[in-house]
Amino acid sequence: MISGYTLKKHIIMLLMLSSFSTQAYQLNDKLELAGFARAVAGYLESDGDILNNYQDEVTLGEQSLLALQPTFRFNEQLSVTGQFLAHSNSDRESGTEWLYLSYRPGNHWHFRAGKLRMPSFAYSDSIDVGYTYPWITAPIQVYNNYLFPTYNGISGEYSYAGRNFALTLEGYYGYFDGDIFMAGSRVDVGAKVSDITGLMLNLKSHNFDLRLSYHTGYNETDIPQLDPLRQALRQANFNNSADTLESDGDAAFYNVSLGYDTLSSFYRAEWIRAETEFDLAPSLEGYYFSAGHMISDWTIHLTYGSSSYSDVKANEELRPLLANPDPQTNPLFPVAAGYYQLFDTVPNGSLDTYTLGARWDVELNMALKAEVTYLNETAPRSGFFGSNFAGSTPTDPGDEKSATLYQLAWEWIF
């Protein structure tokens, strides 16, 4: 049995992942063109804070976008698909989001090669397409913490659909070289991750769906901002402390998603954990629970989300140098103080969010949404808030922050 929400979701995903086969413009017998757009307005009520570039003024420039997705089919088995996005947010570069060669040798197998979307989350393939999910902003404790959304490489997928269940198994391999994101904002370093490998399993049976994924890679990112401090520590023979500033090492990412749909309601939970060998990058856990009810063309939904960072531990060999703050008699004091100050600024807090939203499906391919989210740090330095006071933070960084985000959105696929 397929529920009403599940049926709608399947239609949407078919439109998306099959190059909008129902909506696509057939330019000729081999070339199709489809696309999507969203306009999102937001306002953050807070004490001088910034969240995802939202602050205490109405803005349309953070999540609005326009995209085109052409597909050229050589034959029934072989095709090339691209996705080109124009972002309003300066933190995200406009340009090529996807570009891959697709080969389907039969009904069960699908192989791709090129620039591909990382299959990290339940909504990874359609996270830019707001029409495909109920929220305006997907739960930030899960979806704002991805380090990189795409990779260059290959993937293979096996699908099976039976009477009582459907199964999809995907594996991939590749590399990444580009910008990384933490808490929704671009980090000013050029990231390099090699040997990216992952497995994803998706099971569907009646009203239930379960998704499990595991991803790993080797981080080769160099952070030039750390070079002066690291070099100073090595020159002073504090090599153990210098080693904690080396970013190279393995990274791993885990995801579990569970959903249940009925004819008039839906329920979803998703959990992530990210780990690295970089001492300045704490482990992260995040999750959300979401429930919604459908009445005709309207959907009302509630979501609770939470995330927390692990503590980072600095090496203790420099601690005695803090006893004498006079740089004349203790020239290594600035180095020691800078080292511990760096660790003291790393996010190690937690954040809870509560979201109430409404969606009106105006047409099969168009929706209007309204949403309000209350954000509350349950431990300071959750990693999500910034300050719009240039050069300083208006409140004690040890204070727990809170804010309310109001959003309106128009979503369209064509």
FENGIKA-V830165 format. One record per residue. N is the residue number from 1. PHI is phi in whole degrees, -180 to 180 (NA if undefined). D_FIRST is the distance of its C-alpha to the first C-alpha in Angstrom with 1 decimal. Layout:
# FENGIKA-V830165
n=[N N]
phi=[PHI PHI]
d_first=[D_FIRST D_FIRST]
This chain:
# FENGIKA-V830165
n=[1 2 3 4 5 6 7 8 9 10 11 12 13 14 15 16 17 18 19 20 21 22 23 24 25 26 27 28 29 30 31 32 33 34 35 36 37 38 39 40 41 42 43 44 45 46 47 48 49 50 51 52 53 54 55 56 57 58 59 60 61 62 63 64 65 66 67 68 69 70 71 72 73 74 75 76 77 78 79 80 81 82 83 84 85 86 87 88 89 90 91 92 93 94 95 96 97 98 99 100 101 102 103 104 105 106 107 108 109 110 111 112 113 114 115 116 117 118 119 120 121 122 123 124 125 126 127 128 129 130 131 132 133 134 135 136 137 138 139 140 141 142 143 144 145 146 147 148 149 150 151 152 153 154 155 156 157 158 159 160 161 162 163 164 165 166 167 168 169 170 171 172 173 174 175 176 177 178 179 180 181 182 183 184 185 186 187 188 189 190 191 192 193 194 195 196 197 198 199 200 201 202 203 204 205 206 207 208 209 210 211 212 213 214 215 216 217 218 219 220 221 222 223 224 225 226 227 228 229 230 231 232 233 234 235 236 237 238 239 240 241 242 243 244 245 246 247 248 249 250 251 252 253 254 255 256 257 258 259 260 261 262 263 264 265 266 267 268 269 270 271 272 273 274 275 276 277 278 279 280 281 282 283 284 285 286 287 288 289 290 291 292 293 294 295 296 297 298 299 300 301 302 303 304 305 306 307 308 309 310 311 312 313 314 315 316 317 318 319 320 321 322 323 324 325 326 327 328 329 330 331 332 333 334 335 336 337 338 339 340 341 342 343 344 345 346 347 348 349 350 351 352 353 354 355 356 357 358 359 360 361 362 363 364 365 366 367 368 369 370 371 372 373 374 375 376 377 378 379 380 381 382 383 384 385 386 387 388 389 390 391 392 393 394 395 396 397 398 399 400 401 402 403 404 405 406 407 408 409 410 411 412 413 414]
phi=[NA -109 -76 -63 -67 -62 -60 -62 -64 -66 -61 -61 -67 -64 -61 -74 -80 -104 56 56 -55 -80 -99 -63 -81 -87 -73 -157 -71 -121 -113 -119 -136 -137 -174 -155 -151 -150 -123 -125 -109 -145 -145 -108 -96 -159 -97 74 -106 -125 -137 53 73 -81 -147 -84 -156 -72 -138 -109 -99 -101 -128 -73 -163 -139 -141 -123 -132 -87 -133 -110 -106 -73 -161 -69 -99 -119 -153 -125 -124 -126 -138 -121 -112 -113 -97 -86 -87 -68 -73 -117 -79 -77 141 -82 -93 -126 -166 -146 -93 -119 -133 -119 -74 -168 -74 -104 -110 -146 -118 -137 -147 140 -91 -125 -79 -66 -84 -79 -128 -62 -110 -57 -66 -126 -64 -80 -101 -59 -63 -84 -141 -74 -79 -84 -114 -59 -48 -70 -67 -106 -85 -92 -107 -70 -82 -150 -88 -132 -150 -107 171 -131 -145 -132 -134 -117 -126 -140 -128 -114 -69 -111 -159 -129 -134 -133 -125 -130 -131 -151 -150 180 -147 -136 -146 172 -82 -116 -126 -136 54 86 -117 -72 -95 -81 -143 -91 -87 -133 -131 -110 52 -72 -135 -155 -132 -136 -122 -127 -119 -128 -149 55 -93 -102 -142 -130 -130 -125 -147 -138 -138 -146 -169 -110 -82 -114 -69 -101 -110 -61 -63 -89 -59 -60 -68 -63 -66 -63 -67 -70 -63 -91 65 -98 -71 -64 -68 -62 -63 -69 -98 -83 -90 -64 151 -74 -135 -140 -139 -123 -145 -132 -134 -135 -134 -144 -125 -120 -63 -129 -151 -145 -140 -146 -135 -146 -135 -133 -144 -123 -136 -139 -94 -83 -62 -85 -113 -68 -67 -128 -125 -147 -159 -150 -124 -135 -141 -144 -130 -107 -130 58 -91 -108 -130 -112 -139 -127 -140 -115 -130 -151 -148 -153 -99 -79 -73 -103 -121 -78 -68 -93 -69 -91 -58 -61 -71 -79 -68 -119 -83 -81 -68 -72 -93 -136 -64 -90 -59 -60 -66 -64 -64 -65 -63 -73 -64 -60 -68 -70 -95 -70 -58 -143 -101 -146 -140 -113 -134 -132 -122 -120 -141 -136 -135 -120 -83 -66 -137 -59 -115 -147 -144 -114 -136 -137 -155 -133 -129 -100 -116 -142 -74 -91 -150 -65 61 -73 92 -101 -95 -119 -122 -98 -98 -62 85 -155 -101 -70 -123 -59 -61 -84 -78 -81 -104 -146 -163 -127 -108 -108 -141 -129 -148 -121 -121 -151 -119 -146]
d_first=[0.0 3.8 6.5 9.8 11.8 9.8 9.9 13.5 14.2 13.2 15.4 18.1 18.2 18.4 21.2 22.9 22.7 23.2 26.3 24.6 24.3 23.2 25.9 28.5 32.0 33.0 36.6 37.3 35.7 35.4 35.2 32.4 32.8 30.3 30.7 29.8 31.9 32.0 34.8 34.9 37.6 38.3 41.0 41.7 43.6 45.5 49.0 49.8 46.9 44.7 41.0 39.5 42.6 41.8 44.8 46.5 46.2 43.6 42.6 40.4 41.4 39.2 35.6 36.0 35.7 35.3 33.9 34.0 32.0 33.6 32.3 34.7 33.4 36.0 33.8 30.2 30.4 32.8 32.7 34.2 32.4 34.2 33.4 36.4 36.4 39.0 38.9 40.8 41.1 44.3 42.8 40.5 42.0 40.9 40.6 38.4 35.3 33.7 35.5 34.3 34.3 31.0 30.8 27.9 29.3 26.1 22.3 22.1 25.1 26.2 29.6 31.2 34.8 36.5 35.9 32.3 30.3 30.3 26.8 27.7 24.9 21.2 22.5 25.5 24.9 24.5 26.7 29.2 26.6 26.2 23.8 21.0 21.0 21.7 25.2 28.5 29.7 27.3 28.3 31.8 32.1 29.6 29.8 33.5 34.8 34.0 37.3 36.5 33.5 34.3 36.0 37.8 36.8 34.3 30.7 28.7 24.9 23.0 19.3 17.2 13.6 12.7 10.1 9.3 10.7 12.5 16.1 18.8 22.4 25.1 28.8 31.6 35.4 37.7 40.0 40.5 43.6 43.5 42.9 41.1 39.5 39.7 38.3 37.5 41.0 42.7 45.1 48.5 48.5 47.7 45.1 45.1 42.5 42.7 40.7 37.3 34.8 31.2 28.1 24.5 21.4 17.8 15.0 11.3 9.0 5.5 7.1 10.4 12.8 16.4 19.3 22.8 25.9 29.6 32.3 36.1 39.2 42.9 44.3 47.5 47.8 51.3 51.9 55.4 55.7 56.1 58.7 61.8 61.0 59.9 63.2 65.3 63.8 64.6 68.1 68.7 67.4 64.4 62.1 59.6 58.9 58.9 56.3 53.8 53.9 52.9 49.3 48.8 46.4 42.9 39.9 36.4 33.1 30.1 26.6 23.6 20.5 17.6 14.8 12.2 10.2 9.3 9.6 13.3 14.2 14.3 16.4 18.1 21.1 23.3 26.6 29.4 32.7 35.5 38.7 41.9 45.3 47.0 48.8 48.5 44.7 43.2 39.9 37.1 34.0 31.5 28.2 26.2 23.6 21.8 19.8 19.1 18.2 17.5 19.5 19.4 20.8 22.0 20.8 22.9 22.8 24.9 25.7 28.2 29.6 32.4 34.5 37.7 40.3 42.3 46.1 48.2 51.5 54.6 57.3 60.1 63.1 63.9 63.8 67.6 68.4 67.0 69.9 72.4 71.1 74.4 73.8 77.5 77.8 74.1 73.1 69.7 68.6 66.8 64.9 63.9 63.0 61.0 59.1 58.1 57.4 54.9 52.9 53.2 51.3 48.3 45.1 44.5 43.0 39.6 37.6 35.1 33.3 31.5 29.7 28.7 27.3 26.0 24.5 24.8 23.0 25.9 24.6 21.7 23.9 26.0 25.8 28.4 28.3 30.5 30.8 33.3 33.6 36.1 37.3 39.5 41.2 41.3 43.8 46.0 45.6 41.8 42.3 40.6 43.5 46.5 49.5 50.8 54.3 56.0 57.7 56.9 54.2 54.8 53.7 54.3 51.8 51.5 50.1 46.4 45.1 42.6 41.5 39.1 37.5 36.6 34.7 33.7 31.8 31.0 28.4 28.2 26.9 28.7]
